[in-house]
Amino acid sequence: MTTFQELGITQPIMKALNNMGFEEATPIQEQTIPLGLKGKDVIGQAQTGTGKTAAFGIPMIEEIDKKQRKIQGLVVAPTRELAIQVSEEIHRLGKFKGIRSLPIYGGQQMQRQIRALKDGPHIVVATPGRLLDHLRRKTINISQVKIAVLDEADEMLNMGFIDDIRDILKLIPTERQTLLFSATMPKEIRNIAATLMRNPEEVKVKSKEMTVSNIDQNFVEVHEKQKFDALTNLLDIHVPELAIIFGRTKKRVDEVTEGLQARGFRAEGIHGDLTQGKRMSVLNKFKNGRIEILVATDVAARGLDISNVTHVYNFDIPQDPESYVHRIGRTGRAGKTGVAISFITPRELPHLKLIEKVTKSKVKRIKLPSSDEARRGQQQITVENLARTIDTQNLEEYRETASTLLDEHDSVTVVAAALKMMTKERRQTPVTLSSVQPVSVKRVKSQNDKRKNYRGKNDYKRQYGRNNKPKGRNRKFQNKRASK
């Protein structure tokens, strides 16, 4: 591995890296930073958790003139959580150089952001929609931007921001340096690279480095109605320090969260319908260990800076292999091992095979846990706590009372009573969830099927392109509707 010192980074940033505890560069940093420092445009293909922020943040900070209180660096990110995280990391990296970064995102008061922009940040990290709002209002000036970054470009494509990205890049000076990062490289992203970047160098983390080799991947085959009981049983058996449970829909997240709370788990949910304040409150509780379980939609799979997650549970299997990798990549970070368990209905087994093929990894089958196993799991934790107390605590003042107790009862009964008192007995509150459709690997074949499955204007453009129109029967169908 290459050290940051070997990459030719200046002393103020090296001091910041040392303070942050970073010594060796990750593969994406090792390959991207030298190109960025030379002013090259870069296309970086790497997943979340590989150190992308420092890969583009360090060259950006090196380029900034701190005496000029103008926006010289711009990062565009798909979600507010990612924008906040990137801004915070850039702030830490630029601390000793005096570089100021500002996150700009929807859900925060516009006037508050306008005042912060007038204060002269050097770098702005923004979500596409809110950035365009400011550009239309002329409350942000990006005419002095020297370096622009698109982070999680494929996610912005999936969210329908691709046209916004093009519009934003066209408003930045053409002599800028552009760095684009994406976990996958669909043709729309390639098109941006071809038309709006200057002879970009391509950096790709090797597939073996993109896999999740330090994560123990498992699945349990379970019918939809059995999922929740299976989940709570596994939680009682595993007793994770911090766990993330992924659900497919916002409603699903709310129902699973309420069910876990009803059974006595310290759980909270996070999804896009929550206010920004509520989302940040939940994340802070999770990071600080005040809750042990975070239930989330895929909004939490990208960009959230959450360390020490020991377990990830895919309550609903994601739609594509890339999302699967992003989800389980929330555990097993910084050289630690992690556990991932996916709940697979019988109809979803072919989809699991597809995930194994794409990720080049084997997902082990584990048996459906029973309530008896869950109870034994909780009892085993109590036994371990007792054994730890025996090994580490001074018990002299309790021996006389213990001796008296053993005169009246046999030792097995006394130990059994102690176990019963100390073991957390889970409330068996009935929980019913709304069912969701299983994921299918069947591809949409007909144009008519495609028309039924697109989610809106941007999604339609992604499937067919701007100039492509449905042909044959579907065209007649459109003309008939238009004539009514």
C-alpha positions as CSV (number, residue, x, y, z in Angstrom):
1,M,0.0,0.0,0.0
2,T,1.1,3.6,-0.7
3,T,1.3,6.1,2.1
4,F,-0.2,9.6,1.6
5,Q,3.3,11.0,2.1
6,E,4.4,9.3,-1.1
7,L,1.6,11.0,-3.1
8,G,3.1,14.4,-2.8
9,I,0.4,16.0,-0.6
10,T,1.3,19.3,1.1
11,Q,1.9,19.6,4.8
12,P,-1.4,21.2,5.9
13,I,-3.4,18.3,4.4
14,M,-0.9,15.7,5.7
15,K,-1.4,17.2,9.2
16,A,-5.2,16.8,8.7
17,L,-4.8,13.2,7.5
18,N,-2.6,12.4,10.5
19,N,-5.2,13.9,12.8
20,M,-7.9,11.7,11.2
21,G,-5.7,8.6,11.6
22,F,-5.1,8.0,7.9
23,E,-1.7,6.8,6.8
24,E,-2.1,4.5,3.8
25,A,-4.1,5.4,0.8
26,T,-6.9,3.1,-0.5
27,P,-6.6,1.8,-4.1
28,I,-9.0,4.5,-5.4
29,Q,-7.1,7.2,-3.6
30,E,-3.7,5.9,-4.7
31,Q,-4.7,6.0,-8.4
32,T,-6.9,9.2,-8.4
33,I,-5.0,11.7,-6.2
34,P,-1.9,11.9,-8.5
35,L,-4.1,12.4,-11.5
36,G,-6.1,15.0,-9.7
37,L,-3.0,16.9,-8.6
38,K,-1.9,17.1,-12.2
39,G,-5.2,18.7,-13.2
40,K,-6.5,15.7,-15.2
41,D,-10.1,14.9,-15.6
42,V,-10.9,11.5,-13.9
43,I,-13.6,8.9,-14.2
44,G,-13.4,6.8,-11.0
45,Q,-15.4,3.6,-10.7
46,A,-15.7,2.5,-7.1
47,Q,-18.3,1.7,-4.5
48,T,-19.2,3.5,-1.3
49,G,-16.7,2.9,1.5
50,T,-13.6,2.9,-0.7
51,G,-12.4,6.4,0.3
52,K,-13.7,8.4,-2.7
53,T,-14.2,11.6,-0.7
54,A,-10.5,12.0,0.1
55,A,-9.7,10.8,-3.5
56,F,-11.4,13.9,-5.0
57,G,-11.3,16.1,-1.9
58,I,-7.5,16.3,-1.5
59,P,-6.8,17.5,-5.1
60,M,-9.7,19.9,-4.8
61,I,-8.4,21.4,-1.5
62,E,-4.8,21.6,-3.0
63,E,-6.2,23.7,-5.9
64,I,-8.1,26.2,-3.7
65,D,-6.8,29.7,-3.1
66,K,-8.0,30.3,0.5
67,K,-7.5,34.1,0.1
68,Q,-10.2,34.2,-2.6
69,R,-13.6,34.0,-0.8
70,K,-15.3,32.6,-3.8
71,I,-16.7,29.2,-4.7
72,Q,-13.7,27.4,-6.4
73,G,-14.8,23.8,-5.9
74,L,-18.2,22.2,-6.5
75,V,-19.3,18.7,-5.5
76,V,-22.7,17.4,-6.7
77,A,-24.1,14.5,-4.7
78,P,-27.5,12.7,-4.9
79,T,-28.7,12.9,-1.3
80,R,-28.6,15.4,1.5
81,E,-27.0,12.8,3.8
82,L,-24.2,12.3,1.4
83,A,-23.8,16.1,0.8
84,I,-23.5,16.6,4.6
85,Q,-21.0,13.8,5.0
86,V,-18.8,14.9,2.1
87,S,-18.9,18.5,3.3
88,E,-17.8,17.4,6.8
89,E,-15.0,15.3,5.5
90,I,-13.7,18.1,3.2
91,H,-13.9,20.5,6.2
92,R,-11.7,18.1,8.2
93,L,-9.2,17.6,5.3
94,G,-9.0,21.4,4.7
95,K,-8.9,22.4,8.4
96,F,-5.2,23.4,8.6
97,K,-5.3,25.1,5.2
98,G,-8.3,27.2,6.2
99,I,-10.7,25.9,3.6
100,R,-14.4,26.4,4.2
101,S,-17.0,24.0,2.8
102,L,-20.8,24.4,2.8
103,P,-23.5,21.7,2.2
104,I,-26.5,22.9,0.2
105,Y,-29.5,20.6,0.1
106,G,-33.3,20.6,0.0
107,G,-35.2,20.6,3.3
108,Q,-33.2,23.4,4.8
109,Q,-34.4,27.0,4.8
110,M,-33.4,28.8,1.5
111,Q,-32.7,32.1,3.3
112,R,-30.4,30.4,5.7
113,Q,-28.4,29.0,2.8
114,I,-28.3,32.3,1.0
115,R,-26.8,34.0,4.1
116,A,-24.2,31.2,4.3
117,L,-23.3,31.5,0.6
118,K,-22.8,35.3,1.1
119,D,-20.2,34.4,3.8
120,G,-17.8,33.1,1.0
121,P,-17.3,29.3,1.2
122,H,-14.5,27.9,-0.9
123,I,-16.2,24.6,-1.7
124,V,-20.0,23.9,-2.0
125,V,-21.4,20.4,-1.8
126,A,-24.9,20.3,-3.2
127,T,-27.8,18.2,-4.2
128,P,-28.8,18.8,-7.9
129,G,-32.3,20.1,-7.2
130,R,-31.4,22.7,-4.6
131,L,-28.3,23.8,-6.6
132,L,-30.5,24.5,-9.6
133,D,-32.9,26.5,-7.4
134,H,-30.0,28.7,-6.3
135,L,-28.8,29.1,-9.9
136,R,-32.2,30.1,-11.1
137,R,-32.5,32.7,-8.3
138,K,-28.9,33.8,-9.0
139,T,-28.1,33.3,-5.3
140,I,-25.0,31.2,-6.0
141,N,-22.1,32.0,-8.3
142,I,-20.2,29.1,-9.8
143,S,-18.4,31.1,-12.5
144,Q,-15.1,30.8,-10.6
145,V,-15.2,27.0,-10.1
146,K,-11.9,25.4,-10.9
147,I,-12.8,21.8,-10.1
148,A,-16.2,20.0,-10.2
149,V,-17.0,16.6,-8.9
150,L,-20.0,14.3,-9.6
151,D,-20.3,11.8,-6.7
152,E,-22.4,8.7,-7.0
153,A,-23.3,9.6,-10.6
154,D,-25.2,6.4,-11.2
155,E,-27.4,7.1,-8.2
156,M,-28.2,10.5,-9.6
157,L,-29.1,8.8,-12.8
158,N,-31.4,6.4,-11.0
159,M,-33.1,9.4,-9.2
160,G,-33.8,11.2,-12.5
161,F,-31.2,13.9,-12.1
162,I,-29.3,13.2,-15.3
163,D,-30.6,16.3,-17.2
164,D,-30.0,18.5,-14.2
165,I,-26.4,17.3,-14.1
166,R,-25.9,18.2,-17.7
167,D,-27.4,21.7,-17.1
168,I,-25.2,22.3,-14.1
169,L,-22.0,21.3,-15.9
170,K,-22.8,23.6,-18.8
171,L,-22.9,26.5,-16.4
172,I,-19.4,25.9,-15.0
173,P,-16.4,27.3,-16.9
174,T,-15.3,24.9,-19.6
175,E,-11.7,25.1,-18.5
176,R,-12.6,23.5,-15.2
177,Q,-11.2,20.1,-14.0
178,T,-14.0,17.5,-13.7
179,L,-13.9,14.3,-11.6
180,L,-16.8,11.8,-11.9
181,F,-17.3,8.9,-9.5
182,S,-19.8,6.1,-10.0
183,A,-20.2,2.5,-8.8
184,T,-21.5,1.5,-12.2
185,M,-21.0,3.0,-15.7
186,P,-24.3,3.0,-17.6
187,K,-24.3,4.6,-21.1
188,E,-25.8,7.8,-19.9
189,I,-22.8,8.3,-17.5
190,R,-20.4,7.4,-20.3
191,N,-22.2,10.0,-22.5
192,I,-21.5,12.8,-19.9
193,A,-17.9,11.7,-19.7
194,A,-17.6,11.9,-23.5
195,T,-19.4,15.2,-24.0
196,L,-18.6,17.3,-20.9
197,M,-15.2,16.1,-19.8
198,R,-11.7,16.7,-21.3
199,N,-9.8,13.5,-22.2
200,P,-10.6,11.9,-18.9
201,E,-8.3,9.3,-17.3
202,E,-10.2,6.2,-16.1
203,V,-9.6,4.7,-12.7
204,K,-11.3,1.4,-11.8
205,V,-11.0,-0.5,-8.6
206,K,-10.3,-4.1,-9.5
207,S,-13.3,-6.4,-9.1
208,K,-11.6,-8.3,-6.3
209,E,-11.3,-5.0,-4.4
210,M,-14.9,-4.2,-5.1
211,T,-16.2,-7.4,-3.6
212,V,-17.1,-8.0,0.1
213,S,-14.6,-10.7,1.1
214,N,-14.6,-9.7,4.7
215,I,-18.3,-10.0,5.1
216,D,-19.9,-13.4,6.0
217,Q,-22.8,-13.5,3.6
218,N,-25.8,-15.7,4.4
219,F,-29.4,-16.2,3.4
220,V,-32.5,-17.8,4.9
221,E,-35.3,-19.1,2.7
222,V,-38.5,-17.9,4.3
223,H,-42.1,-17.2,3.3
224,E,-43.3,-13.6,3.4
225,K,-45.5,-14.2,6.5
226,Q,-42.6,-15.8,8.4
227,K,-40.1,-12.9,7.8
228,F,-40.7,-10.8,10.9
229,D,-40.6,-13.7,13.4
230,A,-37.4,-15.0,11.7
231,L,-35.9,-11.5,12.0
232,T,-36.5,-11.1,15.7
233,N,-35.3,-14.7,16.4
234,L,-32.0,-13.9,14.5
235,L,-31.6,-10.7,16.4
236,D,-31.9,-12.5,19.7
237,I,-29.5,-15.2,18.6
238,H,-26.9,-12.8,17.1
239,V,-27.3,-9.9,19.6
240,P,-25.7,-7.4,17.2
241,E,-23.9,-4.3,18.6
242,L,-25.2,-2.2,15.7
243,A,-27.4,-3.5,12.9
244,I,-29.0,-2.1,9.8
245,I,-32.2,-3.7,8.5
246,F,-33.1,-2.8,4.9
247,G,-36.7,-2.7,3.7
248,R,-37.9,-2.0,0.1
249,T,-40.5,0.7,0.8
250,K,-41.1,3.5,3.3
251,K,-44.2,1.8,4.6
252,R,-42.2,-1.4,5.1
253,V,-39.6,0.5,7.1
254,D,-42.3,2.1,9.3
255,E,-44.0,-1.3,10.0
256,V,-40.8,-3.2,10.7
257,T,-39.7,-0.4,13.1
258,E,-43.0,-0.4,15.0
259,G,-43.0,-4.2,15.2
260,L,-39.4,-4.3,16.6
261,Q,-40.3,-1.6,19.2
262,A,-43.4,-3.5,20.2
263,R,-41.2,-6.5,20.9
264,G,-38.7,-4.6,23.0
265,F,-35.9,-3.8,20.6
266,R,-34.2,-0.4,20.6
267,A,-35.0,0.4,16.9
268,E,-35.7,3.5,14.8
269,G,-36.4,3.9,11.1
270,I,-35.1,6.3,8.4
271,H,-36.5,7.0,5.0
272,G,-37.1,9.9,2.6
273,D,-40.4,11.1,4.1
274,L,-38.9,12.0,7.4
275,T,-37.9,15.6,8.0
276,Q,-34.2,16.4,7.9
277,G,-34.2,17.1,11.6
278,K,-35.7,13.7,12.4
279,R,-33.3,11.8,10.1
280,M,-30.3,13.5,11.7
281,S,-31.6,12.8,15.1
282,V,-32.1,9.1,14.3
283,L,-28.6,8.8,12.8
284,N,-27.0,10.5,15.8
285,K,-28.8,8.0,18.2
286,F,-27.5,5.1,16.1
287,K,-23.9,6.4,15.9
288,N,-23.9,7.0,19.7
289,G,-25.3,3.6,20.5
290,R,-28.6,4.9,22.0
291,I,-30.4,2.6,19.5
292,E,-29.0,-0.7,18.4
293,I,-31.0,-1.2,15.2
294,L,-31.5,1.1,12.2
295,V,-34.3,0.2,9.8
296,A,-33.8,1.9,6.5
297,T,-34.7,2.2,2.8
298,D,-31.8,2.3,0.3
299,V,-31.4,6.0,1.1
300,A,-29.1,4.8,3.9
301,A,-27.1,2.4,1.7
302,R,-25.1,5.2,0.1
303,G,-23.2,8.0,1.7
304,L,-23.9,7.6,5.3
305,D,-20.8,7.7,7.5
306,I,-21.7,4.9,9.9
307,S,-18.9,2.8,11.4
308,N,-18.9,-0.3,13.7
309,V,-22.0,-1.9,12.1
310,T,-21.7,-5.6,12.9
311,H,-24.8,-6.9,11.1
312,V,-26.8,-6.1,8.0
313,Y,-30.2,-7.7,7.4
314,N,-31.8,-7.6,4.0
315,F,-35.4,-7.9,5.1
316,D,-36.3,-7.4,1.5
317,I,-33.8,-8.4,-1.2
318,P,-32.8,-5.4,-3.3
319,Q,-33.7,-5.1,-7.0
320,D,-30.2,-5.3,-8.4
321,P,-26.8,-6.7,-7.4
322,E,-25.1,-3.3,-7.1
323,S,-27.6,-2.3,-4.4
324,Y,-26.9,-5.5,-2.6
325,V,-23.2,-4.8,-2.5
326,H,-23.9,-1.2,-1.3
327,R,-26.2,-2.4,1.4
328,I,-24.0,-5.1,2.9
329,G,-21.0,-2.8,2.5
330,R,-22.3,-0.9,5.5
331,T,-20.6,-3.6,7.6
332,G,-17.2,-5.2,7.5
333,R,-15.4,-1.8,7.1
334,A,-12.0,-0.6,8.1
335,G,-10.6,-4.2,8.1
336,K,-13.2,-5.5,10.4
337,T,-15.5,-8.5,9.7
338,G,-19.2,-8.3,9.3
339,V,-22.3,-10.4,8.9
340,A,-25.0,-10.0,6.2
341,I,-28.2,-12.0,6.1
342,S,-30.8,-11.8,3.4
343,F,-34.4,-13.0,3.7
344,I,-35.3,-14.8,0.4
345,T,-38.7,-16.0,-0.5
346,P,-38.9,-19.2,-2.6
347,R,-39.7,-17.2,-5.8
348,E,-36.6,-15.0,-5.2
349,L,-34.1,-17.8,-5.3
350,P,-33.2,-17.2,-9.0
351,H,-32.6,-13.5,-8.1
352,L,-30.2,-14.6,-5.4
353,K,-28.3,-16.7,-7.9
354,L,-28.0,-13.6,-10.2
355,I,-26.5,-11.6,-7.2
356,E,-24.0,-14.4,-6.6
357,K,-23.0,-14.5,-10.2
358,V,-22.5,-10.7,-10.5
359,T,-20.7,-10.2,-7.2
360,K,-18.7,-13.4,-7.7
361,S,-19.4,-14.5,-4.2
362,K,-21.2,-17.4,-2.4
363,V,-24.1,-16.6,-0.1
364,K,-24.5,-19.5,2.4
365,R,-27.8,-20.9,3.3
366,I,-28.7,-21.0,7.0
367,K,-31.7,-22.7,8.5
368,L,-34.8,-20.8,9.6
369,P,-34.2,-20.0,13.3
370,S,-36.8,-21.2,15.8
371,S,-38.2,-19.4,18.9
372,D,-36.5,-22.0,21.1
373,E,-33.1,-21.2,19.5
374,A,-33.8,-17.5,20.1
375,R,-34.5,-18.2,23.8
376,R,-31.4,-20.3,24.1
377,G,-29.5,-17.5,22.5
378,Q,-30.7,-15.0,25.1
379,Q,-29.9,-17.5,27.9
380,Q,-26.4,-18.0,26.5
381,I,-25.7,-14.3,26.7
382,T,-26.8,-14.4,30.4
383,V,-24.4,-17.4,31.0
384,E,-21.6,-15.4,29.4
385,N,-22.3,-12.4,31.6
386,L,-22.4,-14.6,34.7
387,A,-19.1,-16.2,33.7
388,R,-17.5,-12.8,33.1
389,T,-18.7,-11.7,36.5
390,I,-17.2,-14.8,38.2
391,D,-13.8,-14.1,36.4
392,T,-13.6,-10.4,37.0
393,Q,-15.6,-9.4,40.1
394,N,-14.9,-9.7,43.8
395,L,-17.7,-11.8,45.2
396,E,-16.6,-12.3,48.8
397,E,-19.4,-10.3,50.3
398,Y,-22.0,-12.4,48.5
399,R,-20.7,-15.8,49.5
400,E,-22.4,-16.0,52.9
401,T,-25.8,-15.3,51.3
402,A,-25.1,-17.7,48.5
403,S,-24.2,-20.4,51.0
404,T,-27.4,-19.9,52.9
405,L,-29.4,-20.1,49.7
406,L,-27.7,-23.3,48.7
407,D,-28.7,-24.8,52.1
408,E,-32.3,-24.2,51.2
409,H,-32.3,-25.1,47.5
410,D,-30.2,-27.3,45.2
411,S,-27.6,-25.5,43.1
412,V,-29.2,-26.2,39.8
413,T,-32.5,-24.5,40.9
414,V,-30.5,-21.5,42.2
415,V,-28.6,-21.1,38.9
416,A,-31.8,-21.6,36.9
417,A,-33.5,-18.9,38.9
418,A,-30.6,-16.5,38.4
419,L,-30.7,-17.2,34.6
420,K,-34.4,-16.5,34.5
421,M,-34.1,-13.2,36.4
422,M,-31.2,-12.0,34.2
423,T,-32.4,-13.2,30.8
424,K,-34.2,-10.7,28.7
425,E,-37.6,-12.3,27.8
426,R,-38.9,-10.9,24.5
427,R,-42.5,-9.7,24.4
428,Q,-44.3,-11.9,21.9
429,T,-46.5,-9.1,20.6
430,P,-48.3,-10.2,17.3
431,V,-47.0,-8.2,14.4
432,T,-48.6,-8.2,10.9
433,L,-46.8,-6.5,8.0
434,S,-48.2,-5.4,4.6
435,S,-46.8,-7.9,2.0
436,V,-44.5,-6.8,-0.8
437,Q,-44.1,-8.4,-4.3
438,P,-41.1,-10.7,-4.6
439,V,-38.3,-9.6,-6.8
440,S,-38.2,-11.4,-10.2
441,V,-35.2,-11.8,-12.6
442,K,-37.5,-12.0,-15.6
443,R,-36.7,-9.2,-18.0
444,V,-39.4,-6.9,-19.5
445,K,-39.7,-8.1,-23.1
446,S,-42.5,-6.2,-24.9
447,Q,-42.7,-2.4,-25.4
448,N,-46.2,-2.6,-23.9
449,D,-44.7,-4.1,-20.7
450,K,-42.0,-1.5,-20.7
451,R,-44.6,1.3,-20.9
452,K,-46.3,-0.1,-17.8
453,N,-43.1,-0.3,-15.8
454,Y,-41.5,3.1,-16.4
455,R,-41.8,5.5,-13.4
456,G,-42.0,8.8,-15.1
457,K,-40.4,11.1,-17.7
458,N,-36.8,10.7,-16.8
459,D,-37.1,6.9,-16.4
460,Y,-38.8,6.7,-19.8
461,K,-35.9,8.7,-21.4
462,R,-33.4,6.4,-19.7
463,Q,-35.1,3.3,-21.3
464,Y,-35.7,4.7,-24.8
465,G,-33.6,7.9,-25.2
466,R,-35.0,11.3,-26.1
467,N,-35.7,10.5,-29.8
468,N,-36.9,6.9,-29.5
469,K,-40.7,6.4,-29.5
470,P,-42.7,3.2,-29.1
471,K,-43.5,1.6,-32.4
472,G,-46.3,-0.4,-33.9
473,R,-49.2,-1.2,-31.7
474,N,-48.0,1.2,-28.9
475,R,-47.7,4.1,-31.3
476,K,-51.3,3.6,-32.4
477,F,-52.3,3.3,-28.8
478,Q,-50.7,6.7,-28.1
479,N,-52.3,8.3,-31.1
480,K,-55.7,7.0,-30.1
481,R,-55.3,8.5,-26.6
482,A,-54.1,11.8,-28.0
483,S,-57.1,12.1,-30.2
484,K,-59.6,11.7,-27.3
